[in-house]
Each structure stands twice: as structure tokens, then as C-alpha cells.
């Protein structure tokens, strides 16, 4: 019991640290989706494009596990495949920002029923295990929470029989990611109060299998040159744009389209 209490306390402290980080990063985070000549902006805009492509043929009910500033959620909902969307975020200020972004993008003519929930996705999954969603967006989340097996288990319980989860992760086995984490991990921990999580590709795939899910599609992207934008943002943007094909098989970021394993539906 003591160990369980310590783990719960640790998770709670990390959750508070993540909430604080995103509450203070709203404008900077939203700015990453603008068409600026920076490598990081190119990466975030690719995340948006690929998420749209992978969710294009699915509709019905949508759950966004951590909406951030709302650009990807709004873009996907604009395709009119959805009748209902539940948008979750840990930071109340970030959630308010995302809700305004989404409502503005959809306009008054859209008939999508929107629900905005200020909580963390682990608590939401526990309290809403009887709900079912056709699409679950989990983009940019596990870097700030870790706990991948626990997350996938919770999301699977809420997934419609024919639904899909879009899971995005930074890949720990990418050389640029390893270099960046080695040089920044301690400083980030001191400043933000929690560690950024990344996962090796084989560990992600194993966690997916263990959860009773299968990878139906995947898109890889981002050269992720360490400190590329700080060294020369325009040049970093040019390299990201020029070597998209190479990043498609060797990139630092990957989005997986996950579905229920046929034997586990």
C-alpha cells in the first residue's frame, strides 16, 4: 500500500507540473502550427496533415485525449464526418483556448455536439469506460505523461468496435532525439518538474500488441536535427521540407493508426 501511495503521489505531482507547463505555453504551442519557416513549425504542420489523412475515412464520435491549442481537432472536425466530439485537456486555460479555436473553425452552421472536459485522460478513461468513440486522438500526449501501456489499456476500453486510435510518439531510438534528450533532460527536469518521455519503436509496437490492438497504418516524419531552429531556423526548415521522403522512413516522429485486434473485438 505504501508503494501504491508513493506512486500515486508521484503521478499527481507530475500531472500538476504538466498542467503548469501547458498553461504557460498556450501561445507558443499554438504558434507552432503557423506557416513559419522553422523546422519545428514544419513538423507540427505535418502532424496536422497526416492526422487528417489518417482520420479521413472515419466518422461518428471523436475523443481528443489532450487537445492542446485545438488546431488538429478543429481541422479533423471540419470534414463533417462527425456528429459528436469530446475534447479533453489537463490545463483549463489551454482547454478554453482550444474550445474557442474549435468553435470558430466550425462556425455556427455545424451540427456537431461538443463537450469540453478539464481532466487528465487517465481519470477520464476510468470514469467513462462505458462510452465508445469512433476516433480517439492521442497526439503529443505521451511525451508528457509516459505510462503508455496504461494509456492504451484505457483507450481500448472506450474504442468502438470499428473505431481507430491515432497515437503519435517521438521515437527514442532516433539519433537526433537521443542527442537532444541527453543534452537537455536534466535542465528540463529542473525547470518543469517532470521528464519528457520517448519510446523506442519496438517498445511502442509491443505495447500495442499487449493491449490487444494492431497497427493498421503509420506515418513517420521529422528529421529532428538537434537545436536546428536555434542554429538556423530557415535552413532547418529547408532541410525538413527537402528531405521529407527520407524522414518518411527514418524520421523522429511517428503516428500510428491503431484498431482492435480481430481476435480481441
C-alpha positions in Angstrom: 0.0 0.0 0.0 2.8 2.4 0.8 4.4 1.8 -2.6 1.0 2.4 -4.3 0.6 5.7 -2.3 4.0 6.8 -3.3 3.3 6.1 -7.0 0.0 7.9 -6.8 1.7 10.9 -5.2 4.4 10.9 -7.8 1.9 10.8 -10.7 -0.1 13.6 -9.1 3.0 15.8 -8.8 3.9 15.1 -12.4 0.3 15.9 -13.5 0.5 19.2 -11.7 3.8 20.0 -13.4 2.4 19.1 -16.9 -0.7 21.3 -16.3 1.5 24.2 -15.2 3.7 23.8 -18.3 0.9 23.9 -20.8 -1.0 26.7 -19.0 2.2 28.8 -19.5 2.8 27.6 -23.1 -0.5 28.3 -24.8 0.6 31.0 -27.3 3.9 29.3 -28.0 2.2 26.0 -28.6 -0.4 27.4 -30.9 2.3 29.3 -32.8 3.9 26.1 -33.9 1.0 25.5 -36.3 1.6 28.7 -38.2 3.3 28.7 -41.6 6.6 29.9 -40.4 10.0 28.9 -41.9 11.1 26.9 -38.9 11.8 23.2 -38.7 9.5 22.8 -35.6 6.6 24.5 -37.4 7.1 22.3 -40.4 7.0 19.2 -38.1 3.8 20.3 -36.3 2.1 21.1 -39.6 3.0 17.7 -40.9 1.5 16.2 -37.8 -1.8 18.0 -38.6 -1.7 16.9 -42.3 -1.0 13.2 -41.5 -3.6 13.1 -38.7 -6.2 14.5 -41.1 -5.3 11.9 -43.8 -5.4 9.0 -41.4 -8.8 10.0 -39.9 -10.3 11.0 -43.2 -12.5 7.8 -43.8 -13.8 7.6 -40.2 -16.7 9.5 -38.6 -19.2 9.4 -35.8 -17.9 10.2 -32.3 -14.5 11.7 -31.6 -12.4 11.9 -28.4 -9.3 14.1 -28.2 -7.2 12.9 -25.2 -5.2 16.2 -25.0 -6.4 18.9 -27.4 -3.5 21.3 -26.9 -4.4 24.5 -28.7 -7.1 22.7 -30.8 -5.8 23.1 -34.4 -5.7 19.4 -35.2 -9.1 18.7 -33.6 -10.7 21.6 -35.4 -9.2 20.6 -38.8 -10.5 17.0 -38.5 -13.9 18.0 -37.3 -14.3 20.3 -40.3 -14.6 17.3 -42.6 -18.2 16.9 -41.4 -17.8 13.1 -40.7 -18.6 13.6 -37.0 -21.7 14.2 -35.0 -20.1 14.4 -31.6 -16.7 15.4 -30.2 -15.4 15.2 -26.6 -12.3 17.3 -26.1 -10.2 16.7 -23.0 -7.2 18.7 -21.7 -5.5 18.9 -18.4 -5.0 22.7 -18.4 -8.2 24.7 -18.0 -6.7 27.7 -19.8 -5.5 25.5 -22.7 -8.9 23.9 -22.9 -10.6 27.3 -23.0 -8.2 28.4 -25.8 -8.9 25.1 -27.8 -12.6 25.4 -27.4 -12.6 28.9 -28.9 -10.4 27.7 -31.7 -12.6 24.7 -32.5 -15.9 26.7 -32.3 -14.5 29.4 -34.5 -13.3 26.9 -37.1 -16.6 25.0 -37.2 -18.8 28.1 -37.3 -22.5 28.3 -36.4 -23.7 26.1 -39.3 -22.1 22.9 -38.0 -24.3 20.5 -36.0 -21.5 18.7 -34.1 -22.3 18.2 -30.4 -19.2 19.5 -28.5 -18.2 18.6 -25.0 -15.1 20.1 -23.3 -13.7 18.3 -20.2 -11.0 19.6 -17.9 -9.3 16.5 -16.6 -6.4 14.1 -17.4 -7.1 11.3 -19.8 -6.3 8.6 -17.3 -9.1 9.8 -15.0 -11.4 10.3 -18.0 -10.9 6.8 -19.2 -11.6 5.4 -15.8 -14.8 7.4 -15.3 -16.0 6.8 -18.9 -15.2 3.2 -19.6 -18.8 2.6 -20.8 -18.6 5.2 -23.5 -17.5 4.4 -27.1 -15.7 6.5 -29.6 -15.1 6.0 -33.3 -11.9 8.1 -33.4 -9.6 8.7 -30.4 -6.8 11.3 -30.9 -3.7 10.9 -28.8 -1.3 13.3 -30.4 1.5 15.0 -28.5 0.4 13.4 -25.2 2.6 10.5 -24.1 5.8 12.7 -24.3 4.4 14.4 -21.2 2.8 11.5 -19.4 4.6 8.3 -20.3 2.5 5.4 -18.9 2.0 4.1 -22.4 0.6 0.6 -21.5 -1.8 2.1 -19.0 -3.0 4.6 -21.6 -3.5 2.1 -24.3 -5.5 -0.1 -22.0 -7.8 2.7 -21.1 -8.3 3.9 -24.6 -9.0 0.4 -25.9 -12.0 0.1 -23.5 -13.5 3.3 -25.0 -12.9 2.3 -28.6 -15.8 1.5 -30.8 -15.6 -2.0 -32.4 -14.8 -0.5 -35.8 -13.0 2.6 -34.4 -9.4 3.8 -34.5 -6.8 5.4 -32.2 -4.4 7.9 -33.7 -1.3 7.6 -31.4 1.8 9.9 -32.0 5.1 9.5 -30.3 8.7 10.7 -30.5 11.0 7.8 -31.2 13.7 7.3 -28.6 15.9 5.2 -31.0 16.3 8.2 -33.4 19.8 9.6 -33.2 18.7 13.2 -33.1 16.2 12.5 -30.3 18.9 10.7 -28.2 21.3 13.6 -28.6 18.7 16.2 -27.7 17.4 14.3 -24.7 21.0 13.7 -23.4 21.8 17.4 -23.6 18.5 18.8 -22.3 16.9 16.3 -20.0 18.4 17.5 -16.6 17.7 21.1 -17.4 14.1 20.4 -18.5 13.5 18.4 -15.3 14.8 21.3 -13.1 12.7 23.9 -14.9 9.5 22.0 -15.5 9.4 19.4 -12.7 8.9 16.3 -14.9 10.8 14.4 -17.6 9.9 14.2 -21.2 9.1 10.6 -22.3 10.0 9.0 -25.6 9.8 5.3 -26.6 11.7 3.0 -28.8 9.7 2.0 -31.9 9.8 -1.7 -31.0 8.5 -0.9 -27.4 5.6 1.0 -28.8 4.7 -1.8 -31.1 5.0 -4.3 -28.2 2.7 -2.2 -26.0 0.2 -2.0 -28.9 0.2 -5.8 -29.2 -0.1 -6.3 -25.4 -3.1 -4.0 -25.4 -4.9 -6.2 -28.0 -4.5 -3.6 -30.7 -3.0 -3.7 -34.2 -1.3 -1.1 -36.4 -3.5 -0.5 -39.4 -1.4 2.3 -40.8 1.5 4.6 -39.8 3.2 7.8 -41.0 6.8 8.7 -40.0 8.2 12.2 -40.3 10.6 14.9 -38.9 14.4 15.0 -39.4 14.6 16.4 -35.8 18.1 17.9 -36.2 19.2 18.8 -32.6 18.8 22.5 -32.0 18.3 23.1 -35.7 16.0 26.0 -35.2 18.3 27.7 -32.7 21.3 27.3 -35.0 19.5 28.5 -38.2 15.7 28.2 -38.4 15.3 28.9 -42.1 17.9 26.3 -43.0 16.4 23.8 -40.7 13.0 24.4 -42.4 14.6 23.9 -45.8 16.2 20.6 -44.7 12.9 19.3 -43.2 11.0 20.2 -46.4 13.7 18.9 -48.8 14.2 15.5 -47.1 10.6 14.6 -46.4 10.9 11.3 -48.3 13.9 10.3 -46.2 12.1 11.2 -43.0 9.2 9.1 -44.1 11.3 6.0 -43.2 13.9 7.4 -40.8 12.1 10.3 -39.0 11.9 11.0 -35.3 8.1 11.2 -35.1 5.5 8.6 -36.0 1.7 8.5 -36.0 0.1 5.1 -35.7 -3.5 4.2 -36.7 -4.5 1.6 -34.2 -7.5 -0.7 -34.4 -8.8 -3.6 -32.3 -7.2 -6.9 -33.0 -9.6 -9.1 -34.9 -9.4 -11.7 -32.1 -10.0 -9.2 -29.4 -13.1 -7.3 -30.6 
